[in-house]
Amino acid sequence: MNIYVVKSGDSLWSIAQRYGVDVNQISYGNQLKNPNILVIGQSLLIPEPLKEYIVQPGDTLYSISQKYNISLKELIDFNQISDPAMLFVGQLIVMPSFIHRVKSGEYLYTISYNYKVPLQEILNANSIANPSLIYPNQQIRIPNTKLTTEVNAYITRTDSEGAAEVNGLGSYFTYLTPFTYSITKDGSVTELNDSALISASYNQNVDPLLVLTNFTGGKFDSDLVATILRSESLQNTLISSIVKKMEMKGYKGVNFDFEYVYPEDRENYNTFLRKTVAALKPKGYSVSTALAPKIKADQKGLLYEAHDYKAHGEIVDFVVIMTYEWGWAGGKPWAIAPINEVKKVLDYAVTVIPRNKIMMGAPLYGRDWKVPWVDGTFAKTVSPQGALDLASKYGVRIQYNDVYQSPYFTYWDETGQKHEVWFEDARSMLAKQKTVDEYRLRGLSYWVLGSAFPQNWMLQHSRYRVVK
């Protein structure tokens, strides 16, 4: 998959000619509302013709398999498709392999190096015993290799539209975490109308995890979680409530997102997690936690102090580090997840938590601030597609901050008010994926489904095979 940034004078046709692809492949893949209108600075994902195909109206998996001379079963298995009859326009299909025609003077070693595919895999795919014996115009099948990762996605919509999104995107997830169940002061658990989401998860071979928080009355309640963590009997009641709820609903594990926990409850929280793991692991359930983005063990602040990275890394199956919200709604305009700040968190995290237990948080949204920013005002949340629509509507260029690895732009609305928008695009998400690879982490955790961002799913699918 290639990423191209639109320049002045570009048209979709000229870009397609440059990469040797059909215009519709770019248009459908990026879900362009009007292929004739491009924004300078806009990033476009361009599929590689031999290796990738974007579903167009009228396509079936069978017709695609015939077009690329790949067996239908191989195509289904490699793309982790649970329902072969359910394709959507704009969906990326990656070929398990592709054909390379040997040029005069080429060697298998150079072909292997150029495609970044291990030589032995090429030999096995073509039943070649002697790597030296190839000849010009010979057709060599090149296996398409992918990295393997785990992916979690939080979702707040529990209605039919939320379930439809999970059915459409579920092949890209390992876990689905509906937000949220909450604890109560008597150790019970609130209700959530999540049956459609759980059903969709099972349809897509995704493990649903019960998210449990101290979120009540529109905020995280420090006193509420303190009541539970300071009472052994209430902890026991809560653990029993969790088990009962998971058995009734069909959850595969629990994800604790206790935020703004009092510093003095740090060890109480650790003790509670140990008890929970002891009770749930024998029943086959996983236990995970969501952690605030810390850069040192003794970081001050109510959000951070009770989150003991080292203890959580020892106790639970994995952690989700919430590496986003630098550019929060009530603060100054900034990238939501500036990669330089994200890496500061990971630099500390990997010293105390096993890398294979860390899920790095990644945002699927952006924000639109009024500027100059005034304390007490709040930004509007926008989807990446919505951000592009704004840039197009007001005829402004999209800029890119290389330090933060994030796109942004400014515009003036009809009233003369200036705005500053920070959002995510293919470039910023690739930077996050490469960070996961560089730090050898367990995977990615998205906050939150519900934003239109087709580029993200196309990019992820082009690079990763998701653990199921």
N, C-alpha and C positions, 0 to 999 in steps of 0.2 A: 504494500500500500504506500502510495506517495502522497505527500502533502504539498500543495501549491498555494502560494499567497498571491492573490489577485493584484495586478499592477495596472497603472493607467494605460488605457488603450486595449486591454484584454477583452476578449469575448469568449463565451463558452466554446464556440467553434474553434478559435485559435488555440485555446488551452487543450482541447481534445486532440487537435492535430499534433501539437507538441508531444503528447504522450502516446499517440497512436491508439486512442480509444474512441468509442462511439460517444457522441454528445449525451445521449440518454443515460449512459452508464454514470456519468458525472452528475447529471441533473437528478435522476432518481435516487442515487446513493446519498447525495447531500440534501435531498428533499427540498430542492429549490422551488419556491413558489412561482417565480417568474424567471425562467432560464435566460431571458434577455436582459435581466438587471443584475449586475454584480456590484459588490461594494469594494472599493479599493482597500486593501489590507485584509479582506476576508480570506480565511483559509478554506481550501477545498480538498477533500480526499479524492484521490484518483486511483481507481483499481488498476492492478497490473493485469493486462489482457490475458496472459497465459495462465495466471494463477488464481484470478479472482473474477467473479461475475456478480453483477447487481441484478436482482430479479426485476423484470419488467412485466407490464400487463400481458396476460396470456401465457406466461411461463409456467411450466411444471417441473418438478425435480427430474422427471423422466426425460423431458425435452432438453434440459440442461445437461443431463448425463450423456445423452446422445451427442449433443453439440461438442462436448469435450472428451468424448470417448472414455468416460469413466463409468464404472459400474454403479448402478443406483444404490446398492448397499454401501459401497465405499463412500459415496457422496453423503448419504444419511449419517453414517457412523462418524465420519471425519468432522462433519458440521454439527454433531450432537443434536440432531433434529428429532424431537420426540413424536411429532405428528407430521409425516411427510405430505399430508394433504393440505396442511396449513402453511402456506407461504404468503409473504406480504411484499408488495411492491417496495423496492428500496432495500430489501434484505440482502446481505452479503453472503454469497456462497463461495467458500474457499475450496480449491481443488486439492485433493490429496497428493497429486503429483502433476507434472507438466512435462512437455517434450522439449528437449534442447537438440538442435541440429548441429552436429560437430563441424567446426570450421577448420580450414587447413591450418596446421601448426598448433592446434589446441591439444592439451593433455587433460586427462581426467583430474589430475591434481589441481590444475588451474580452474577447471569447471567447478570443482568442489569448493575451491577458495572463493570464486566469484559469487556463487550462490549461497555461500556460508552453510553448506550441507556437508556433513561428514562423508568422507570418501567411501567408507565401508557401507553406508546406507545407499549410496549410488550403485556400488558394486552389487549389493544384494537385490536392489530393485530391478537390475538389468541382467542378473545371473552372469556377470562378467568375472571370469576367473583370473585374467591377466590385465591389470590396469593399463598396460602399455599397448595393448592391442585394440585400438580404436582407429577409425578412419574418417576422412572428410565426408560430410553429408549423412553420417550414421545418426540415427535418432536415438537419443539417450533419455530415458525417463528419469526425471529429477524429483525425488520425494519432497513434499512440502513440509517443512518442520515448524513446530510451534513450541513455545514455552508452555509449561503447565503452571496454573495458579488457582487459588481459591478466590471467590468473589462473594461478598455479602452486599445486600441492598436493603436499606431501610425504606419503609413505605408508610405513609400516613393515611392514604385513601383506602377505606375498607369496603367501598361500594362496588357495583358491577364494573365501573370504569377502572378501578384499581385492579380487580381480578383480571380484566381484559388485558391490562398492561403486563401483568405477570405472565399470562398465557402467551403474550407476544414476545416478551423479552426473557422468559425464564431459562432459555437455553444458555444464557450468559451468566447465570448465578449458581453458586453452590448453596448459599443460604438466603432465606428471605426473613426479614425481621420487621413484622408489623408493629407500628408505634401507636399506642402503647397500653400495656396493662400497668396499673399503679398499685402500690402497697396501701394498706389502710392501717389505722392506728391499733386495730385489734388483731392484726396479723393475717387478715384475709386479703384477697386480690380482687380488684375491680373487674368488670366485664368488658369485653370487646367483641363487636360483631364481625368476626374474622373468618367465618366458615368458608366464604367464597375465596378468600386469599389462600387459605390452607388447601382447599381443593385444587386451586390453580397451581400451587406449589407442587403437589403430588403429581399433577398432570405433566409437569415439566421436570420431574426428578430433582426437585429442589428441596432441601431440608428447611422446614419452617422453624424458626426459633422464637420462643416467647420472650418479648422484651418487657422487662419489669423495671419500673422507675419509681422515684419519689415525686413524680410530677402530679400536681393537683391544684385546682383553682387557677390554672394558666401559668403556673411557675413550679420550679423545683423547690420542695419544702424541706429545709434543713432539720426542723424540729420533728417532722414526721419520721424521717429515716432514723433520727437519733432515738426516738421512742422504741423502734424495733431493735436497733443495734445495741441498746443498753439493757435489753431484757432477754434472758435465755429462753424463757417460756414463749415469748412472742416470736423469737427466731424459729423455734421448733414449730410453732403454729404456722408461720409463714412458709417454711419449707414444705410442710404437709399440704398447704394450700397450693403451692407451686406444682407439686407432684400430681395432685388431684386435677388441677386445671390442664396440665400437659397430657395426662392420660385421657381426659375427656375430649380435648380438642385435637389431639394427634400431633402435638409439637415434638420435635426431635431434641430440643435442648432449651436452655434459658440464657438470655443475655441481660446482665444487670447493667443498668445505666443510672446509678445513684450519683447525683451531682450536688455540689454545694454541701457536702458532708462536713460536719464540724471536725476540725483538726484533732480534737480529743477522741473522736470515734474512729480514727485511723486503724488501730489494732482491733477494735470491735468489728470493723468491716472485714478485716483479714480473717478473723476467727469465724465470722458468719460464712464467708466463702469456703473455708475449710469444711465446715459442717455441711454446707450445701453439696459440695463435691462428694463428700463421704456418703451422703444419702442418695445422690442422683447417679453417680457413676455405675454402681452395681446394677442399676435399672437400665443402663445403656444410654443415658442422656448426656449431652455435652453441657459444659458450663463455660461461659465467656463473660467478659466485662468490657464496658466502654470507658476509656480513660481520657482525662483532659490532657492537652498537649503540653507536657512539661519539658524543660531543658536541663533540669537538675533535680536531685532528690529532695533538697530542702527548699524548693521553690515556694515562695509565700503567696498567700491568697486562698480564699475559701474554696475556690474551684479546684485547687491543686493539692492542698496539703494532706488530705485524707486518702488520696490516690497513691498507693504504695506500689510503684512499678515493679520492684524486685519481688515483693510478696505475690502480687497478681501473676507475674511470670512463672512463679513456682507452683501456684495453686491451681489455676484454671487452664482450660484447654487452649484458649487463645484470647487475645485482647484486641479490641478495636481502638486505635488511637485517633481521637477526633481532630485530625490535622486540617482544620478549616475554621472559618469564622474570624480570621484576622480582620477581614473587611466585614464587620458585623453591621446589622441594620442601624444600630444606634450610635455608631462611631463614624470616624472620618472615612472618606473614600479610600479604598485600598483593595488590592487583590484578595479574593476570598481565601485562597490557599497559596500564598507566595512560596515558591519552591525553596528559596533560601531559608525561610523560617521553618518550613516543613523538615528540611534536612537537619536543622539544629535540634529539633525534637527527636528525630531518628538517631542522631549521633549519640544522644544520651540513652535513648531507649534500648539500643542494641547492646549497651554495656551491662544491662541488668535483666533484660528479657531475652530468652532465646529467639533468634530471628524467625524461626519457623512457627512462632506463636504470635507474630505481629501482623495485624491487618491494618494497613495504612488508610486513613480516611481520605475521601476525595469528594468534592462537591459537584453536583450536577446543575448548578444554578449560578446566577450572577446578581448584581444589584445596581440600581439606578439612584444616585444621590443628587439632591439639589445642592449646587455650589454657588458661592462659598458656603461650606457646611456650617450650620448653626447647631450648637449643643442643644440637645433635647429634640431634634428632628430625626426622623427615621427614613431610611432608604426603602425603595420599593424593590421587591424581589422580582427578577426577570429570568426567563429561561434563556439558554444560549440562542435558540431560534428567535425568541422575542427580542434579544439584544440586536441581532442582525437586522430584524425588521425595523428597529428604531434607527439604526445607522443608515439604512436604505431610505427610510421615510424622510430623514432630515439631511440626507445627502452629505454625510461626513465620512472621513477616512477612519479606518480602524488602525490603531497603533498597537505596538507590542513591546512590553517591558521585558528585556532579556534577563534582568536580575530576578524578577518575580516569576518569569515565564508565564505571563498572563496578558491577554488582549484587553484593550480598553479604548474608550473614545469619549469625546465631549460633544454636546450639541446644545442648541438653544431652542426651547419650545415656542409655541405660538404666543405665549405671554411675554417672551423675552427672558424667561428664566433659564439660566445655564444649568446643565446637568453633566455629571460624570458617571460613566458606566464601566464597571469591571465585570468580566464574565469568563466563561471557559470556551475553548475551541479545540480543534484537533491537535494543535501544537501544544497547548497547555496540558492536555490529557496525555499526550505522548511523553511529555516531560515527567508526569506523575508515574506513568507505567515504567519508564526507564529507571526511575528512582526505586520503585519496588524491585526491579531486576538488580540494580546496582547494590542495594542493601540486602538482597537475598531474603526477602520477606515472605511471609505466608501468602499474602495477597492484598486485595483492595476491598475497601468497604465504602459504598456510596451513600451519601446523604444528599438528596432523597429522591425517590422515584416521583414521577408526576411532571417533570420538566421536559419539554421537547428538545431532544439532543441526539439526533440520529447519528451524528459523526462519532459519538463516543462508542456506541455499540458496534459500529462498523470497524473502528480502529481496534477495539478490544478483540473482536472476533478474528481480525487479520493476524493478531500477534499471539493469542493465547488459546490453549485448550483448557477449559474450565473443569476442575475436579468436581465430580458428582458423587 
